[in-house]
Every structure is written in C-alpha cells, then in structure tokens.
Amino acid sequence: GHAVDSGSSGPQHAGRWTEAGGILAAAGRAVERAGADFLVLCTNTMHKVAAQIEAAVDLPLLHIADATATRVKAAGVRRVGLLGTKFTMEEDFYRGRLERRHGLDVLVPGADQRETVHRVIYDELCRGKVRDESRLEYQRIVRDLVSQGASGVILGCTEIGLLLGPQDAEVPLFDTAQIHAEEAARYALTT
C-alpha cells in the first residue's frame, strides 16, 4: 500500500519523503492521543520514513519487515526473493533491514524485471486493475528468483496479493499485508 499517494506524480516519485513522513508522523501523534497502544503502518514502501514516525511518538511501531522476517524464518526460509516497489527492492531501509537485522539472504529481480514489478504496482494494482498478463509476468519473475535459489518470496507490497496467491508459485509466498495484519492482532492480544 501507499498511504500518501500512489500516482507517479505523488510525493514518493517527487522524492518528497520528508513531507510524506511529516504527514504520517502527525497521523501517528493523533492516534497516540486517541489512546492507541502501538502503531501499524500498512504499507511497505512508506516504511522508508518509519524512523521519522517513531521519533514523533512514544508508541512502538510494529514494522512490517520485522513481522515478515519472523514469518519467513519460522518457515525455515533463509534465502528469500523480494518483490515490491523499486524503493522497497532497491533501497536499504527494507532490504537492508531484512539482511542485517534478520540474517536473511535477499534476492531481487534484475533491473528490467524490477521495472516491470514497479510499473504493475503503480499503473495497475494501485488503480484496481488486475491483469492476467501481469500475473504471468510476475509468475515468470518468481520462477527466476527460485532458479537463483530463493526458497520463498516476499510479496513486499501490500497490493501484490491481489495478483499472486499460493497457487502461483512452487515456493511459499509471504504476503506482507496478511502477515502484518495477523501480527498486529497477535500483538494487540498479548500486550
């Protein structure tokens, strides 16, 4: 998901991350004042500004990459493919966290395939378009990651679950939207 703007002319593509982080930090303070016990940022890409949000509130943030990594490791997967926006696949805030904090070996598609994954997210999935042609492309990309040694693949954008399900791959697919929701519910019931 993209909590601020999913269009290619929005704050993400204009590089206005600090502005977007400020909006989300203000939202975090508002839910803190309303009595929330913790925060859940329901988007992978916007975790680029997670530290900015955490600095603005006294609440814990249940980080989507941490929740996902816990599930990946529990499944016995150490080498994992990662699909998401180019920001998520290429930048350190997400991939680096999976590698350094959780010891995962993270594989991402090649440059052309990253462009395809990114384009489908923004031009199709964020606009409610689910195309069979794009599903076939994603299936091919997942197969390529598996051929490189991935024994699971993280659907590191909350919209990808609209396109791919367990039947679309020979390895486990880790849907971050579902995992994050389940971990938030578990966390809420145990704190």
C-alpha positions as CSV (number, residue, x, y, z in Angstrom):
1,G,0.0,0.0,0.0
2,H,1.0,3.6,-0.4
3,A,-0.5,5.6,2.4
4,V,0.3,9.0,0.9
5,D,-0.1,8.8,-2.9
6,S,0.1,6.0,-5.3
7,G,0.3,8.1,-8.5
8,S,3.6,8.5,-10.3
9,S,3.4,12.3,-9.7
10,G,3.0,11.9,-6.0
11,P,5.4,12.6,-3.1
12,Q,7.3,9.3,-3.5
13,H,8.2,9.9,-7.1
14,A,9.0,13.5,-6.5
15,G,11.4,12.5,-3.7
16,R,9.3,14.4,-1.1
17,W,9.8,11.7,1.6
18,T,10.3,14.1,4.5
19,E,7.0,15.8,3.7
20,A,5.2,12.4,3.5
21,G,6.9,11.4,6.7
22,G,5.6,14.5,8.4
23,I,2.1,13.7,7.4
24,L,2.3,10.2,8.7
25,A,4.1,11.4,11.9
26,A,1.2,13.8,12.6
27,A,-1.3,10.9,12.0
28,G,0.7,8.8,14.4
29,R,0.5,11.5,17.1
30,A,-3.2,11.8,16.5
31,V,-3.8,8.1,17.1
32,E,-1.5,8.2,20.1
33,R,-3.6,11.0,21.6
34,A,-6.7,8.9,20.8
35,G,-5.3,6.1,23.1
36,A,-3.6,3.7,20.7
37,D,-1.2,1.2,22.3
38,F,1.0,0.8,19.2
39,L,1.3,1.8,15.5
40,V,0.9,-0.2,12.3
41,L,1.9,1.5,9.1
42,C,0.0,-0.5,6.5
43,T,2.4,-0.1,3.6
44,N,5.8,-1.4,2.8
45,T,7.2,1.5,0.8
46,M,6.4,4.2,3.4
47,H,8.5,2.3,6.0
48,K,11.2,4.4,4.3
49,V,10.1,7.1,6.8
50,A,9.4,4.8,9.7
51,A,12.2,6.4,11.8
52,Q,10.6,9.8,11.3
53,I,7.3,8.5,12.6
54,E,8.9,6.7,15.5
55,A,10.7,9.8,16.6
56,A,7.4,11.7,16.7
57,V,5.6,9.3,19.0
58,D,6.1,7.4,22.2
59,L,4.4,4.3,20.8
60,P,6.0,1.2,19.4
61,L,5.8,0.7,15.6
62,L,5.2,-2.8,14.5
63,H,7.5,-2.8,11.5
64,I,6.2,-4.7,8.5
65,A,9.6,-6.0,7.5
66,D,10.2,-7.4,11.1
67,A,6.8,-9.1,11.1
68,T,7.5,-10.6,7.7
69,A,11.1,-11.7,8.5
70,T,9.8,-13.5,11.6
71,R,7.3,-15.5,9.5
72,V,9.9,-16.2,6.8
73,K,12.4,-17.6,9.3
74,A,9.7,-19.6,11.1
75,A,9.1,-21.3,7.7
76,G,12.7,-22.3,7.5
77,V,13.5,-19.9,4.7
78,R,16.8,-18.2,4.7
79,R,17.3,-17.2,1.0
80,V,14.2,-15.2,0.0
81,G,13.1,-13.3,-3.0
82,L,11.7,-9.8,-2.6
83,L,9.1,-8.1,-4.8
84,G,7.8,-4.6,-4.3
85,T,8.2,-1.1,-5.5
86,K,11.6,-0.1,-6.7
87,F,12.1,1.8,-3.4
88,T,11.5,-1.4,-1.4
89,M,13.5,-3.7,-3.7
90,E,16.5,-1.4,-4.2
91,E,16.9,0.8,-1.1
92,D,18.4,-0.2,2.2
93,F,15.5,0.8,4.5
94,Y,13.8,-2.5,3.8
95,R,16.1,-5.0,2.1
96,G,19.0,-4.0,4.4
97,R,16.8,-4.4,7.4
98,L,15.9,-8.0,6.3
99,E,19.6,-8.8,5.8
100,R,21.2,-7.1,8.8
101,R,18.6,-7.4,11.5
102,H,17.2,-10.8,10.5
103,G,20.1,-12.5,8.7
104,L,18.2,-13.2,5.5
105,D,19.8,-13.6,2.1
106,V,17.6,-11.4,0.0
107,L,17.3,-11.7,-3.8
108,V,15.7,-9.2,-6.0
109,P,14.8,-9.4,-9.7
110,G,17.1,-7.9,-12.3
111,A,16.7,-4.3,-13.4
112,D,14.2,-4.8,-16.2
113,Q,12.1,-7.1,-14.0
114,R,12.2,-4.6,-11.2
115,E,10.9,-2.0,-13.6
116,T,8.0,-4.4,-14.5
117,V,7.1,-5.2,-10.9
118,H,7.1,-1.5,-10.0
119,R,5.1,-0.4,-13.1
120,V,2.4,-3.1,-12.4
121,I,2.0,-1.9,-8.8
122,Y,1.6,1.7,-9.6
123,D,-0.1,1.7,-13.0
124,E,-2.4,-1.3,-12.4
125,L,-2.8,-2.7,-8.9
126,C,-3.0,0.7,-7.1
127,R,-5.7,1.6,-9.7
128,G,-7.7,-1.6,-9.1
129,K,-6.6,-3.3,-12.3
130,V,-5.7,-7.0,-12.1
131,R,-4.5,-8.3,-15.4
132,D,-3.8,-11.9,-16.4
133,E,-0.8,-10.8,-18.5
134,S,0.7,-9.1,-15.4
135,R,0.1,-12.3,-13.3
136,L,2.0,-14.3,-15.9
137,E,4.9,-11.8,-15.8
138,Y,5.0,-11.9,-12.0
139,Q,4.9,-15.8,-12.1
140,R,7.9,-15.7,-14.5
141,I,9.8,-13.3,-12.2
142,V,9.1,-15.6,-9.2
143,R,10.3,-18.6,-11.1
144,D,13.5,-16.7,-12.0
145,L,14.1,-15.9,-8.3
146,V,13.5,-19.6,-7.4
147,S,16.0,-20.6,-10.1
148,Q,18.5,-18.3,-8.3
149,G,18.0,-20.2,-5.1
150,A,15.1,-18.4,-3.4
151,S,13.1,-20.9,-1.3
152,G,10.4,-18.3,-0.6
153,V,9.3,-14.9,-2.0
154,I,8.1,-11.9,0.0
155,L,5.2,-10.0,-1.6
156,G,6.7,-6.8,-0.3
157,C,3.9,-4.5,-1.5
158,T,0.5,-4.9,0.1
159,E,-1.2,-4.8,-3.3
160,I,0.7,-7.8,-4.8
161,G,-1.6,-10.2,-3.1
162,L,-4.3,-9.0,-5.5
163,L,-2.3,-10.6,-8.3
164,L,-0.5,-13.6,-6.8
165,G,-1.6,-16.3,-4.4
166,P,-0.1,-19.6,-3.1
167,Q,-1.1,-21.4,-6.3
168,D,1.1,-19.1,-8.4
169,A,4.5,-20.3,-7.1
170,E,6.3,-23.5,-6.2
171,V,7.7,-21.9,-3.1
172,P,5.9,-20.2,-0.2
173,L,4.8,-16.6,-0.9
174,F,4.8,-14.3,2.1
175,D,2.0,-11.8,1.7
176,T,3.1,-8.8,3.9
177,A,-0.5,-7.4,4.1
178,Q,-1.8,-10.6,5.6
179,I,1.3,-11.2,7.8
180,H,1.3,-7.6,9.2
181,A,-2.5,-7.8,10.0
182,E,-2.1,-11.1,11.7
183,E,1.0,-9.9,13.7
184,A,-0.9,-6.7,14.7
185,A,-3.8,-8.8,16.0
186,R,-1.5,-11.1,17.9
187,Y,0.5,-8.1,19.3
188,A,-2.8,-6.4,20.4
189,L,-3.9,-9.5,22.2
190,T,-0.6,-10.1,24.1
191,T,0.2,-6.5,25.2
